[in-house]
């Protein structure tokens, strides 16, 4: 169905694998379009309650495939608006948890892709490189938005200005990733993590995601008002009713994502 990604759904989890291992899963125009299409497919599919994004082979994603654009006089602004921005915005619009399983290097826009996911898991062999400065460019694909919000402005400026490689251990220390797992069982652990999220109230998680990201841009009063709206919606879901019933009956809840 897709040329540059693999897409498989099992036990509530859509595993989306960037599949250009010979090119370290670098972005092409086709890959951009396919990631957006797969995210939309996952959003519409009630069987999908969590999305796990990873890379084939030794890399997560090495950024733009420069072979695709070499020799061109690039309109950088237009290129980003057409190719990268729709992908990052679709990650935000998808109201299901999106977990980046960073199996290897995430460089340039590949690092930005990981940052745009809701949760980041890393293999002990993973690394992050804000490589833009090495070619005189600015972090894009949401890099200037997500990085300072995740690690703080001081650390974000350091990583963006120096382009230094960040190991998985250091990424965990500075809060860039949520968990680090041994390489030999990385995907097993990442899938297990995603399945735990898939078993939770999917609509509630979608509302949490939407409200928290909106809260980054709003004042306290606006955020309080939006929380009240989101709670009205969440309170009408079947999963809320099931959660309350399970609590009263002293049993584990059986959420359905509705």
C-alpha positions in Angstrom: 0.0 0.0 0.0 2.9 2.4 0.8 6.3 2.7 -0.9 8.4 4.2 1.8 6.8 3.2 5.0 5.4 0.0 6.5 2.1 0.1 8.3 0.6 -2.6 10.5 -2.1 -2.7 13.1 -2.2 -5.2 15.9 -3.7 -5.2 19.4 -4.7 -1.6 19.2 -1.3 -0.3 18.0 -0.5 1.0 14.5 3.2 0.5 13.9 4.4 2.9 11.3 8.0 2.1 10.2 10.0 4.5 8.0 11.3 2.1 5.5 14.3 3.4 3.5 17.1 1.7 5.6 19.7 2.0 2.8 19.2 5.8 3.1 18.9 5.9 6.9 15.1 6.5 6.3 15.8 10.0 5.0 12.7 12.0 3.9 11.5 12.2 0.3 8.4 13.8 -1.1 6.7 10.4 -1.3 7.5 9.7 2.4 6.1 13.0 3.5 2.8 12.2 1.7 2.7 8.7 3.0 3.3 9.7 6.6 0.4 12.1 6.4 -1.8 9.6 4.7 -1.0 6.9 7.3 -1.7 9.3 10.2 -5.1 10.1 8.7 -5.8 6.4 8.3 -4.9 5.7 11.9 -7.1 8.6 13.1 -10.1 7.2 11.3 -9.6 3.6 12.3 -11.3 2.8 15.6 -9.1 -0.3 15.9 -6.1 2.0 16.3 -5.7 3.4 19.8 -2.0 4.3 19.7 0.5 5.0 17.0 4.2 3.8 17.2 6.6 5.5 14.8 10.0 4.0 14.2 12.6 3.4 11.6 13.9 0.3 9.7 17.5 -0.7 10.1 20.1 1.2 12.1 18.5 4.7 11.9 15.3 6.4 13.0 15.5 9.2 10.4 18.5 11.1 9.0 16.5 14.2 7.8 16.1 15.2 4.2 17.4 13.0 1.5 19.8 15.5 -0.1 20.1 13.4 -3.2 16.5 14.3 -4.0 17.2 18.0 -4.0 20.9 18.2 -5.0 21.5 20.7 -7.8 18.3 22.5 -7.2 17.9 26.1 -6.4 15.7 25.5 -3.4 12.9 27.8 -2.2 13.4 26.8 1.4 10.3 28.5 2.8 8.1 27.0 0.1 9.7 23.6 0.5 9.0 23.5 4.2 5.4 24.8 3.8 4.6 22.2 1.2 6.5 19.2 2.5 7.3 19.3 6.2 4.8 21.5 7.8 1.7 19.4 6.8 3.4 16.3 8.3 4.1 18.0 11.6 0.7 19.6 11.8 -0.9 16.2 11.1 1.0 14.7 14.1 -0.7 17.4 16.3 -4.1 17.0 14.7 -4.1 13.2 15.3 -5.9 12.8 18.6 -4.4 9.5 19.5 -1.2 9.0 21.4 1.9 9.0 19.1 5.0 7.4 20.4 8.4 7.8 18.7 10.5 4.6 19.1 13.9 6.1 18.2 15.9 3.0 17.3 19.0 4.8 16.0 20.2 8.2 14.9 17.6 11.0 14.6 19.2 13.9 12.8 18.0 17.2 11.5 14.3 17.0 10.6 14.4 13.4 11.8 15.1 14.8 15.3 12.2 17.3 14.8 9.9 14.4 13.8 10.7 12.6 17.1 10.2 15.9 19.0 6.7 16.3 17.5 5.6 13.0 18.8 3.9 12.9 22.2 6.3 10.5 23.9 9.8 9.4 22.9 11.3 6.0 23.7 15.0 5.4 22.8 17.2 2.5 22.2 20.5 2.7 24.1 22.1 3.0 20.6 19.9 6.0 19.6 21.3 9.5 19.2 20.0 12.9 18.4 21.7 15.5 16.3 20.3 19.0 15.7 22.3 19.1 12.4 20.9 22.2 10.8 23.7 24.5 12.1 26.3 22.3 10.4 25.0 23.6 7.0 24.1 27.1 8.1 20.4 26.5 8.5 17.8 26.9 11.3 16.0 24.0 13.0 12.7 23.4 11.2 9.8 21.0 11.1 8.8 22.2 14.5 12.3 22.0 16.0 12.2 25.6 17.2 8.8 25.0 18.8 9.2 21.6 20.5 12.8 21.6 21.6 12.7 24.6 24.0 9.4 23.3 25.4 10.8 19.9 26.1 14.3 20.7 27.4 14.1 24.4 28.2 15.4 27.4 26.3 19.0 27.3 27.5 19.6 23.7 26.6 17.6 24.0 23.3 19.8 26.9 22.2 23.0 25.0 23.1 21.9 21.9 21.1 20.7 24.1 18.1 23.8 26.3 18.1 26.5 23.6 18.5 24.9 20.7 16.6 26.4 18.4 19.2 25.3 14.7 19.2 23.2 13.7 22.2 23.4 10.1 23.3 20.4 8.2 24.6 21.7 8.4 28.1 22.1 12.2 27.9 18.8 12.5 26.2 17.1 10.8 29.1 19.0 13.0 31.6 17.8 16.3 30.0 14.3 15.1 29.4 14.5 14.8 25.7 13.3 11.2 25.9 11.0 9.5 28.3 12.6 6.1 28.6 15.7 4.2 27.3 15.7 0.5 26.7 18.5 -2.0 25.8 19.0 -2.4 22.1 18.4 -6.1 22.0 14.8 -5.8 23.3 14.0 -2.3 22.2 11.1 -2.9 19.9 9.6 -5.5 22.2 9.6 -2.9 25.0 8.4 -0.1 22.7 5.5 -2.2 21.5 4.6 -3.2 25.0 4.6 0.5 26.1 2.3 1.4 23.1 -0.1 -1.4 24.0 -0.4 -0.1 27.5 -1.4 3.3 26.0 -3.8 1.6 23.6 -5.6 0.0 26.5 -6.4 3.4 28.1 -9.3 5.8 27.3 -8.5 6.8 23.8 -10.8 9.8 23.5 -9.7 11.0 26.9 -6.1 10.8 25.8 -7.0 12.7 22.6 -8.5 15.5 24.7 -5.5 15.6 27.0 -3.2 16.0 24.0 -5.3 18.7 22.5 -5.8 20.6 25.7 -2.2 20.5 26.8 -0.8 21.7 23.4 -3.4 24.5 23.4 -2.4 25.4 26.9 1.1 26.1 25.7 -0.2 29.0 23.8 -2.9 30.3 26.1 -3.1 32.1 29.4 -4.4 30.6 32.6 -7.9 31.9 32.3 -8.2 30.6 28.7 -6.7 27.3 29.7 -9.1 26.9 32.6 -12.1 27.5 30.3 -10.8 25.0 27.7 -10.2 22.4 30.4 -13.9 22.8 31.4 -15.0 22.3 27.8 -12.7 19.2 27.4 -14.0 17.8 30.7 -17.6 18.2 29.4 -16.7 16.1 26.4 -14.7 13.5 28.3 -17.5 13.2 30.9 -19.9 12.0 28.2 -17.7 9.2 27.0 -18.3 5.5 27.5 -14.8 5.1 28.9 -15.6 7.7 31.7 -18.6 5.7 32.7 -16.7 2.5 32.6 -13.9 4.0 34.7 -16.3 5.1 37.4 -18.1 1.7 37.4 -14.8 -0.2 37.7 -13.8 2.0 40.6 -17.1 1.5 42.4 -17.0 -2.3 41.7 -13.3 -2.5 42.7 -12.2 -4.1 39.5 -9.9 -3.3 36.6 -11.5 -1.1 33.9 -12.1 -2.4 30.4 -11.8 0.7 28.2 -13.0 0.5 24.6 -11.7 3.8 23.3 -15.2 5.3 23.0 
